[in-house]
Amino acid sequence: MSRFSLAISCFLFVSTIVRATDVEYCDDNKEYEVKVQGVNILPYPIVRGEPATFSISANTDNVISSGKLVIEVSYFGWHIHSETHDLCDETKCPVAVGDFSVAHSQVLPGYTPHGSYSLKMKMVDGHKKELTCIKFSFEIGLGSSLAAYI
């Protein structure tokens, strides 16, 4: 196998494990203080019983000293899960003006059904003012991430 073929194979393998997800704002007509540039999910598709990390890249024009991430998950349109996280547990606070990232990892239970899910995430400041609201879809696969590529 040539170096070029090996490089292409490695790129294709890695590009299926990390996925930049299409993100939409909850309200297209609203001017959010926090602008989200993208969401990366590792691994992709998510594997039940193994850690999954959602990394959100964003930008703000204002310092954020505290806040919450409010997450709602739906499966085939049915609301199935909600959780709230302290913003400062998911990124360094205070969040400075400019680019920043928020990362959350968790293990989904082994009994989680495979398929398409949608996630809605609101970021609110310490005064419960909504800073941003995004939504995106993701997949939970059937088995191990490595087995899917062998």
Order of alpha helices (4+ residues) and beta strands (2+ residues): alpha-beta-beta-beta-beta-beta-beta-alpha-beta-beta-beta
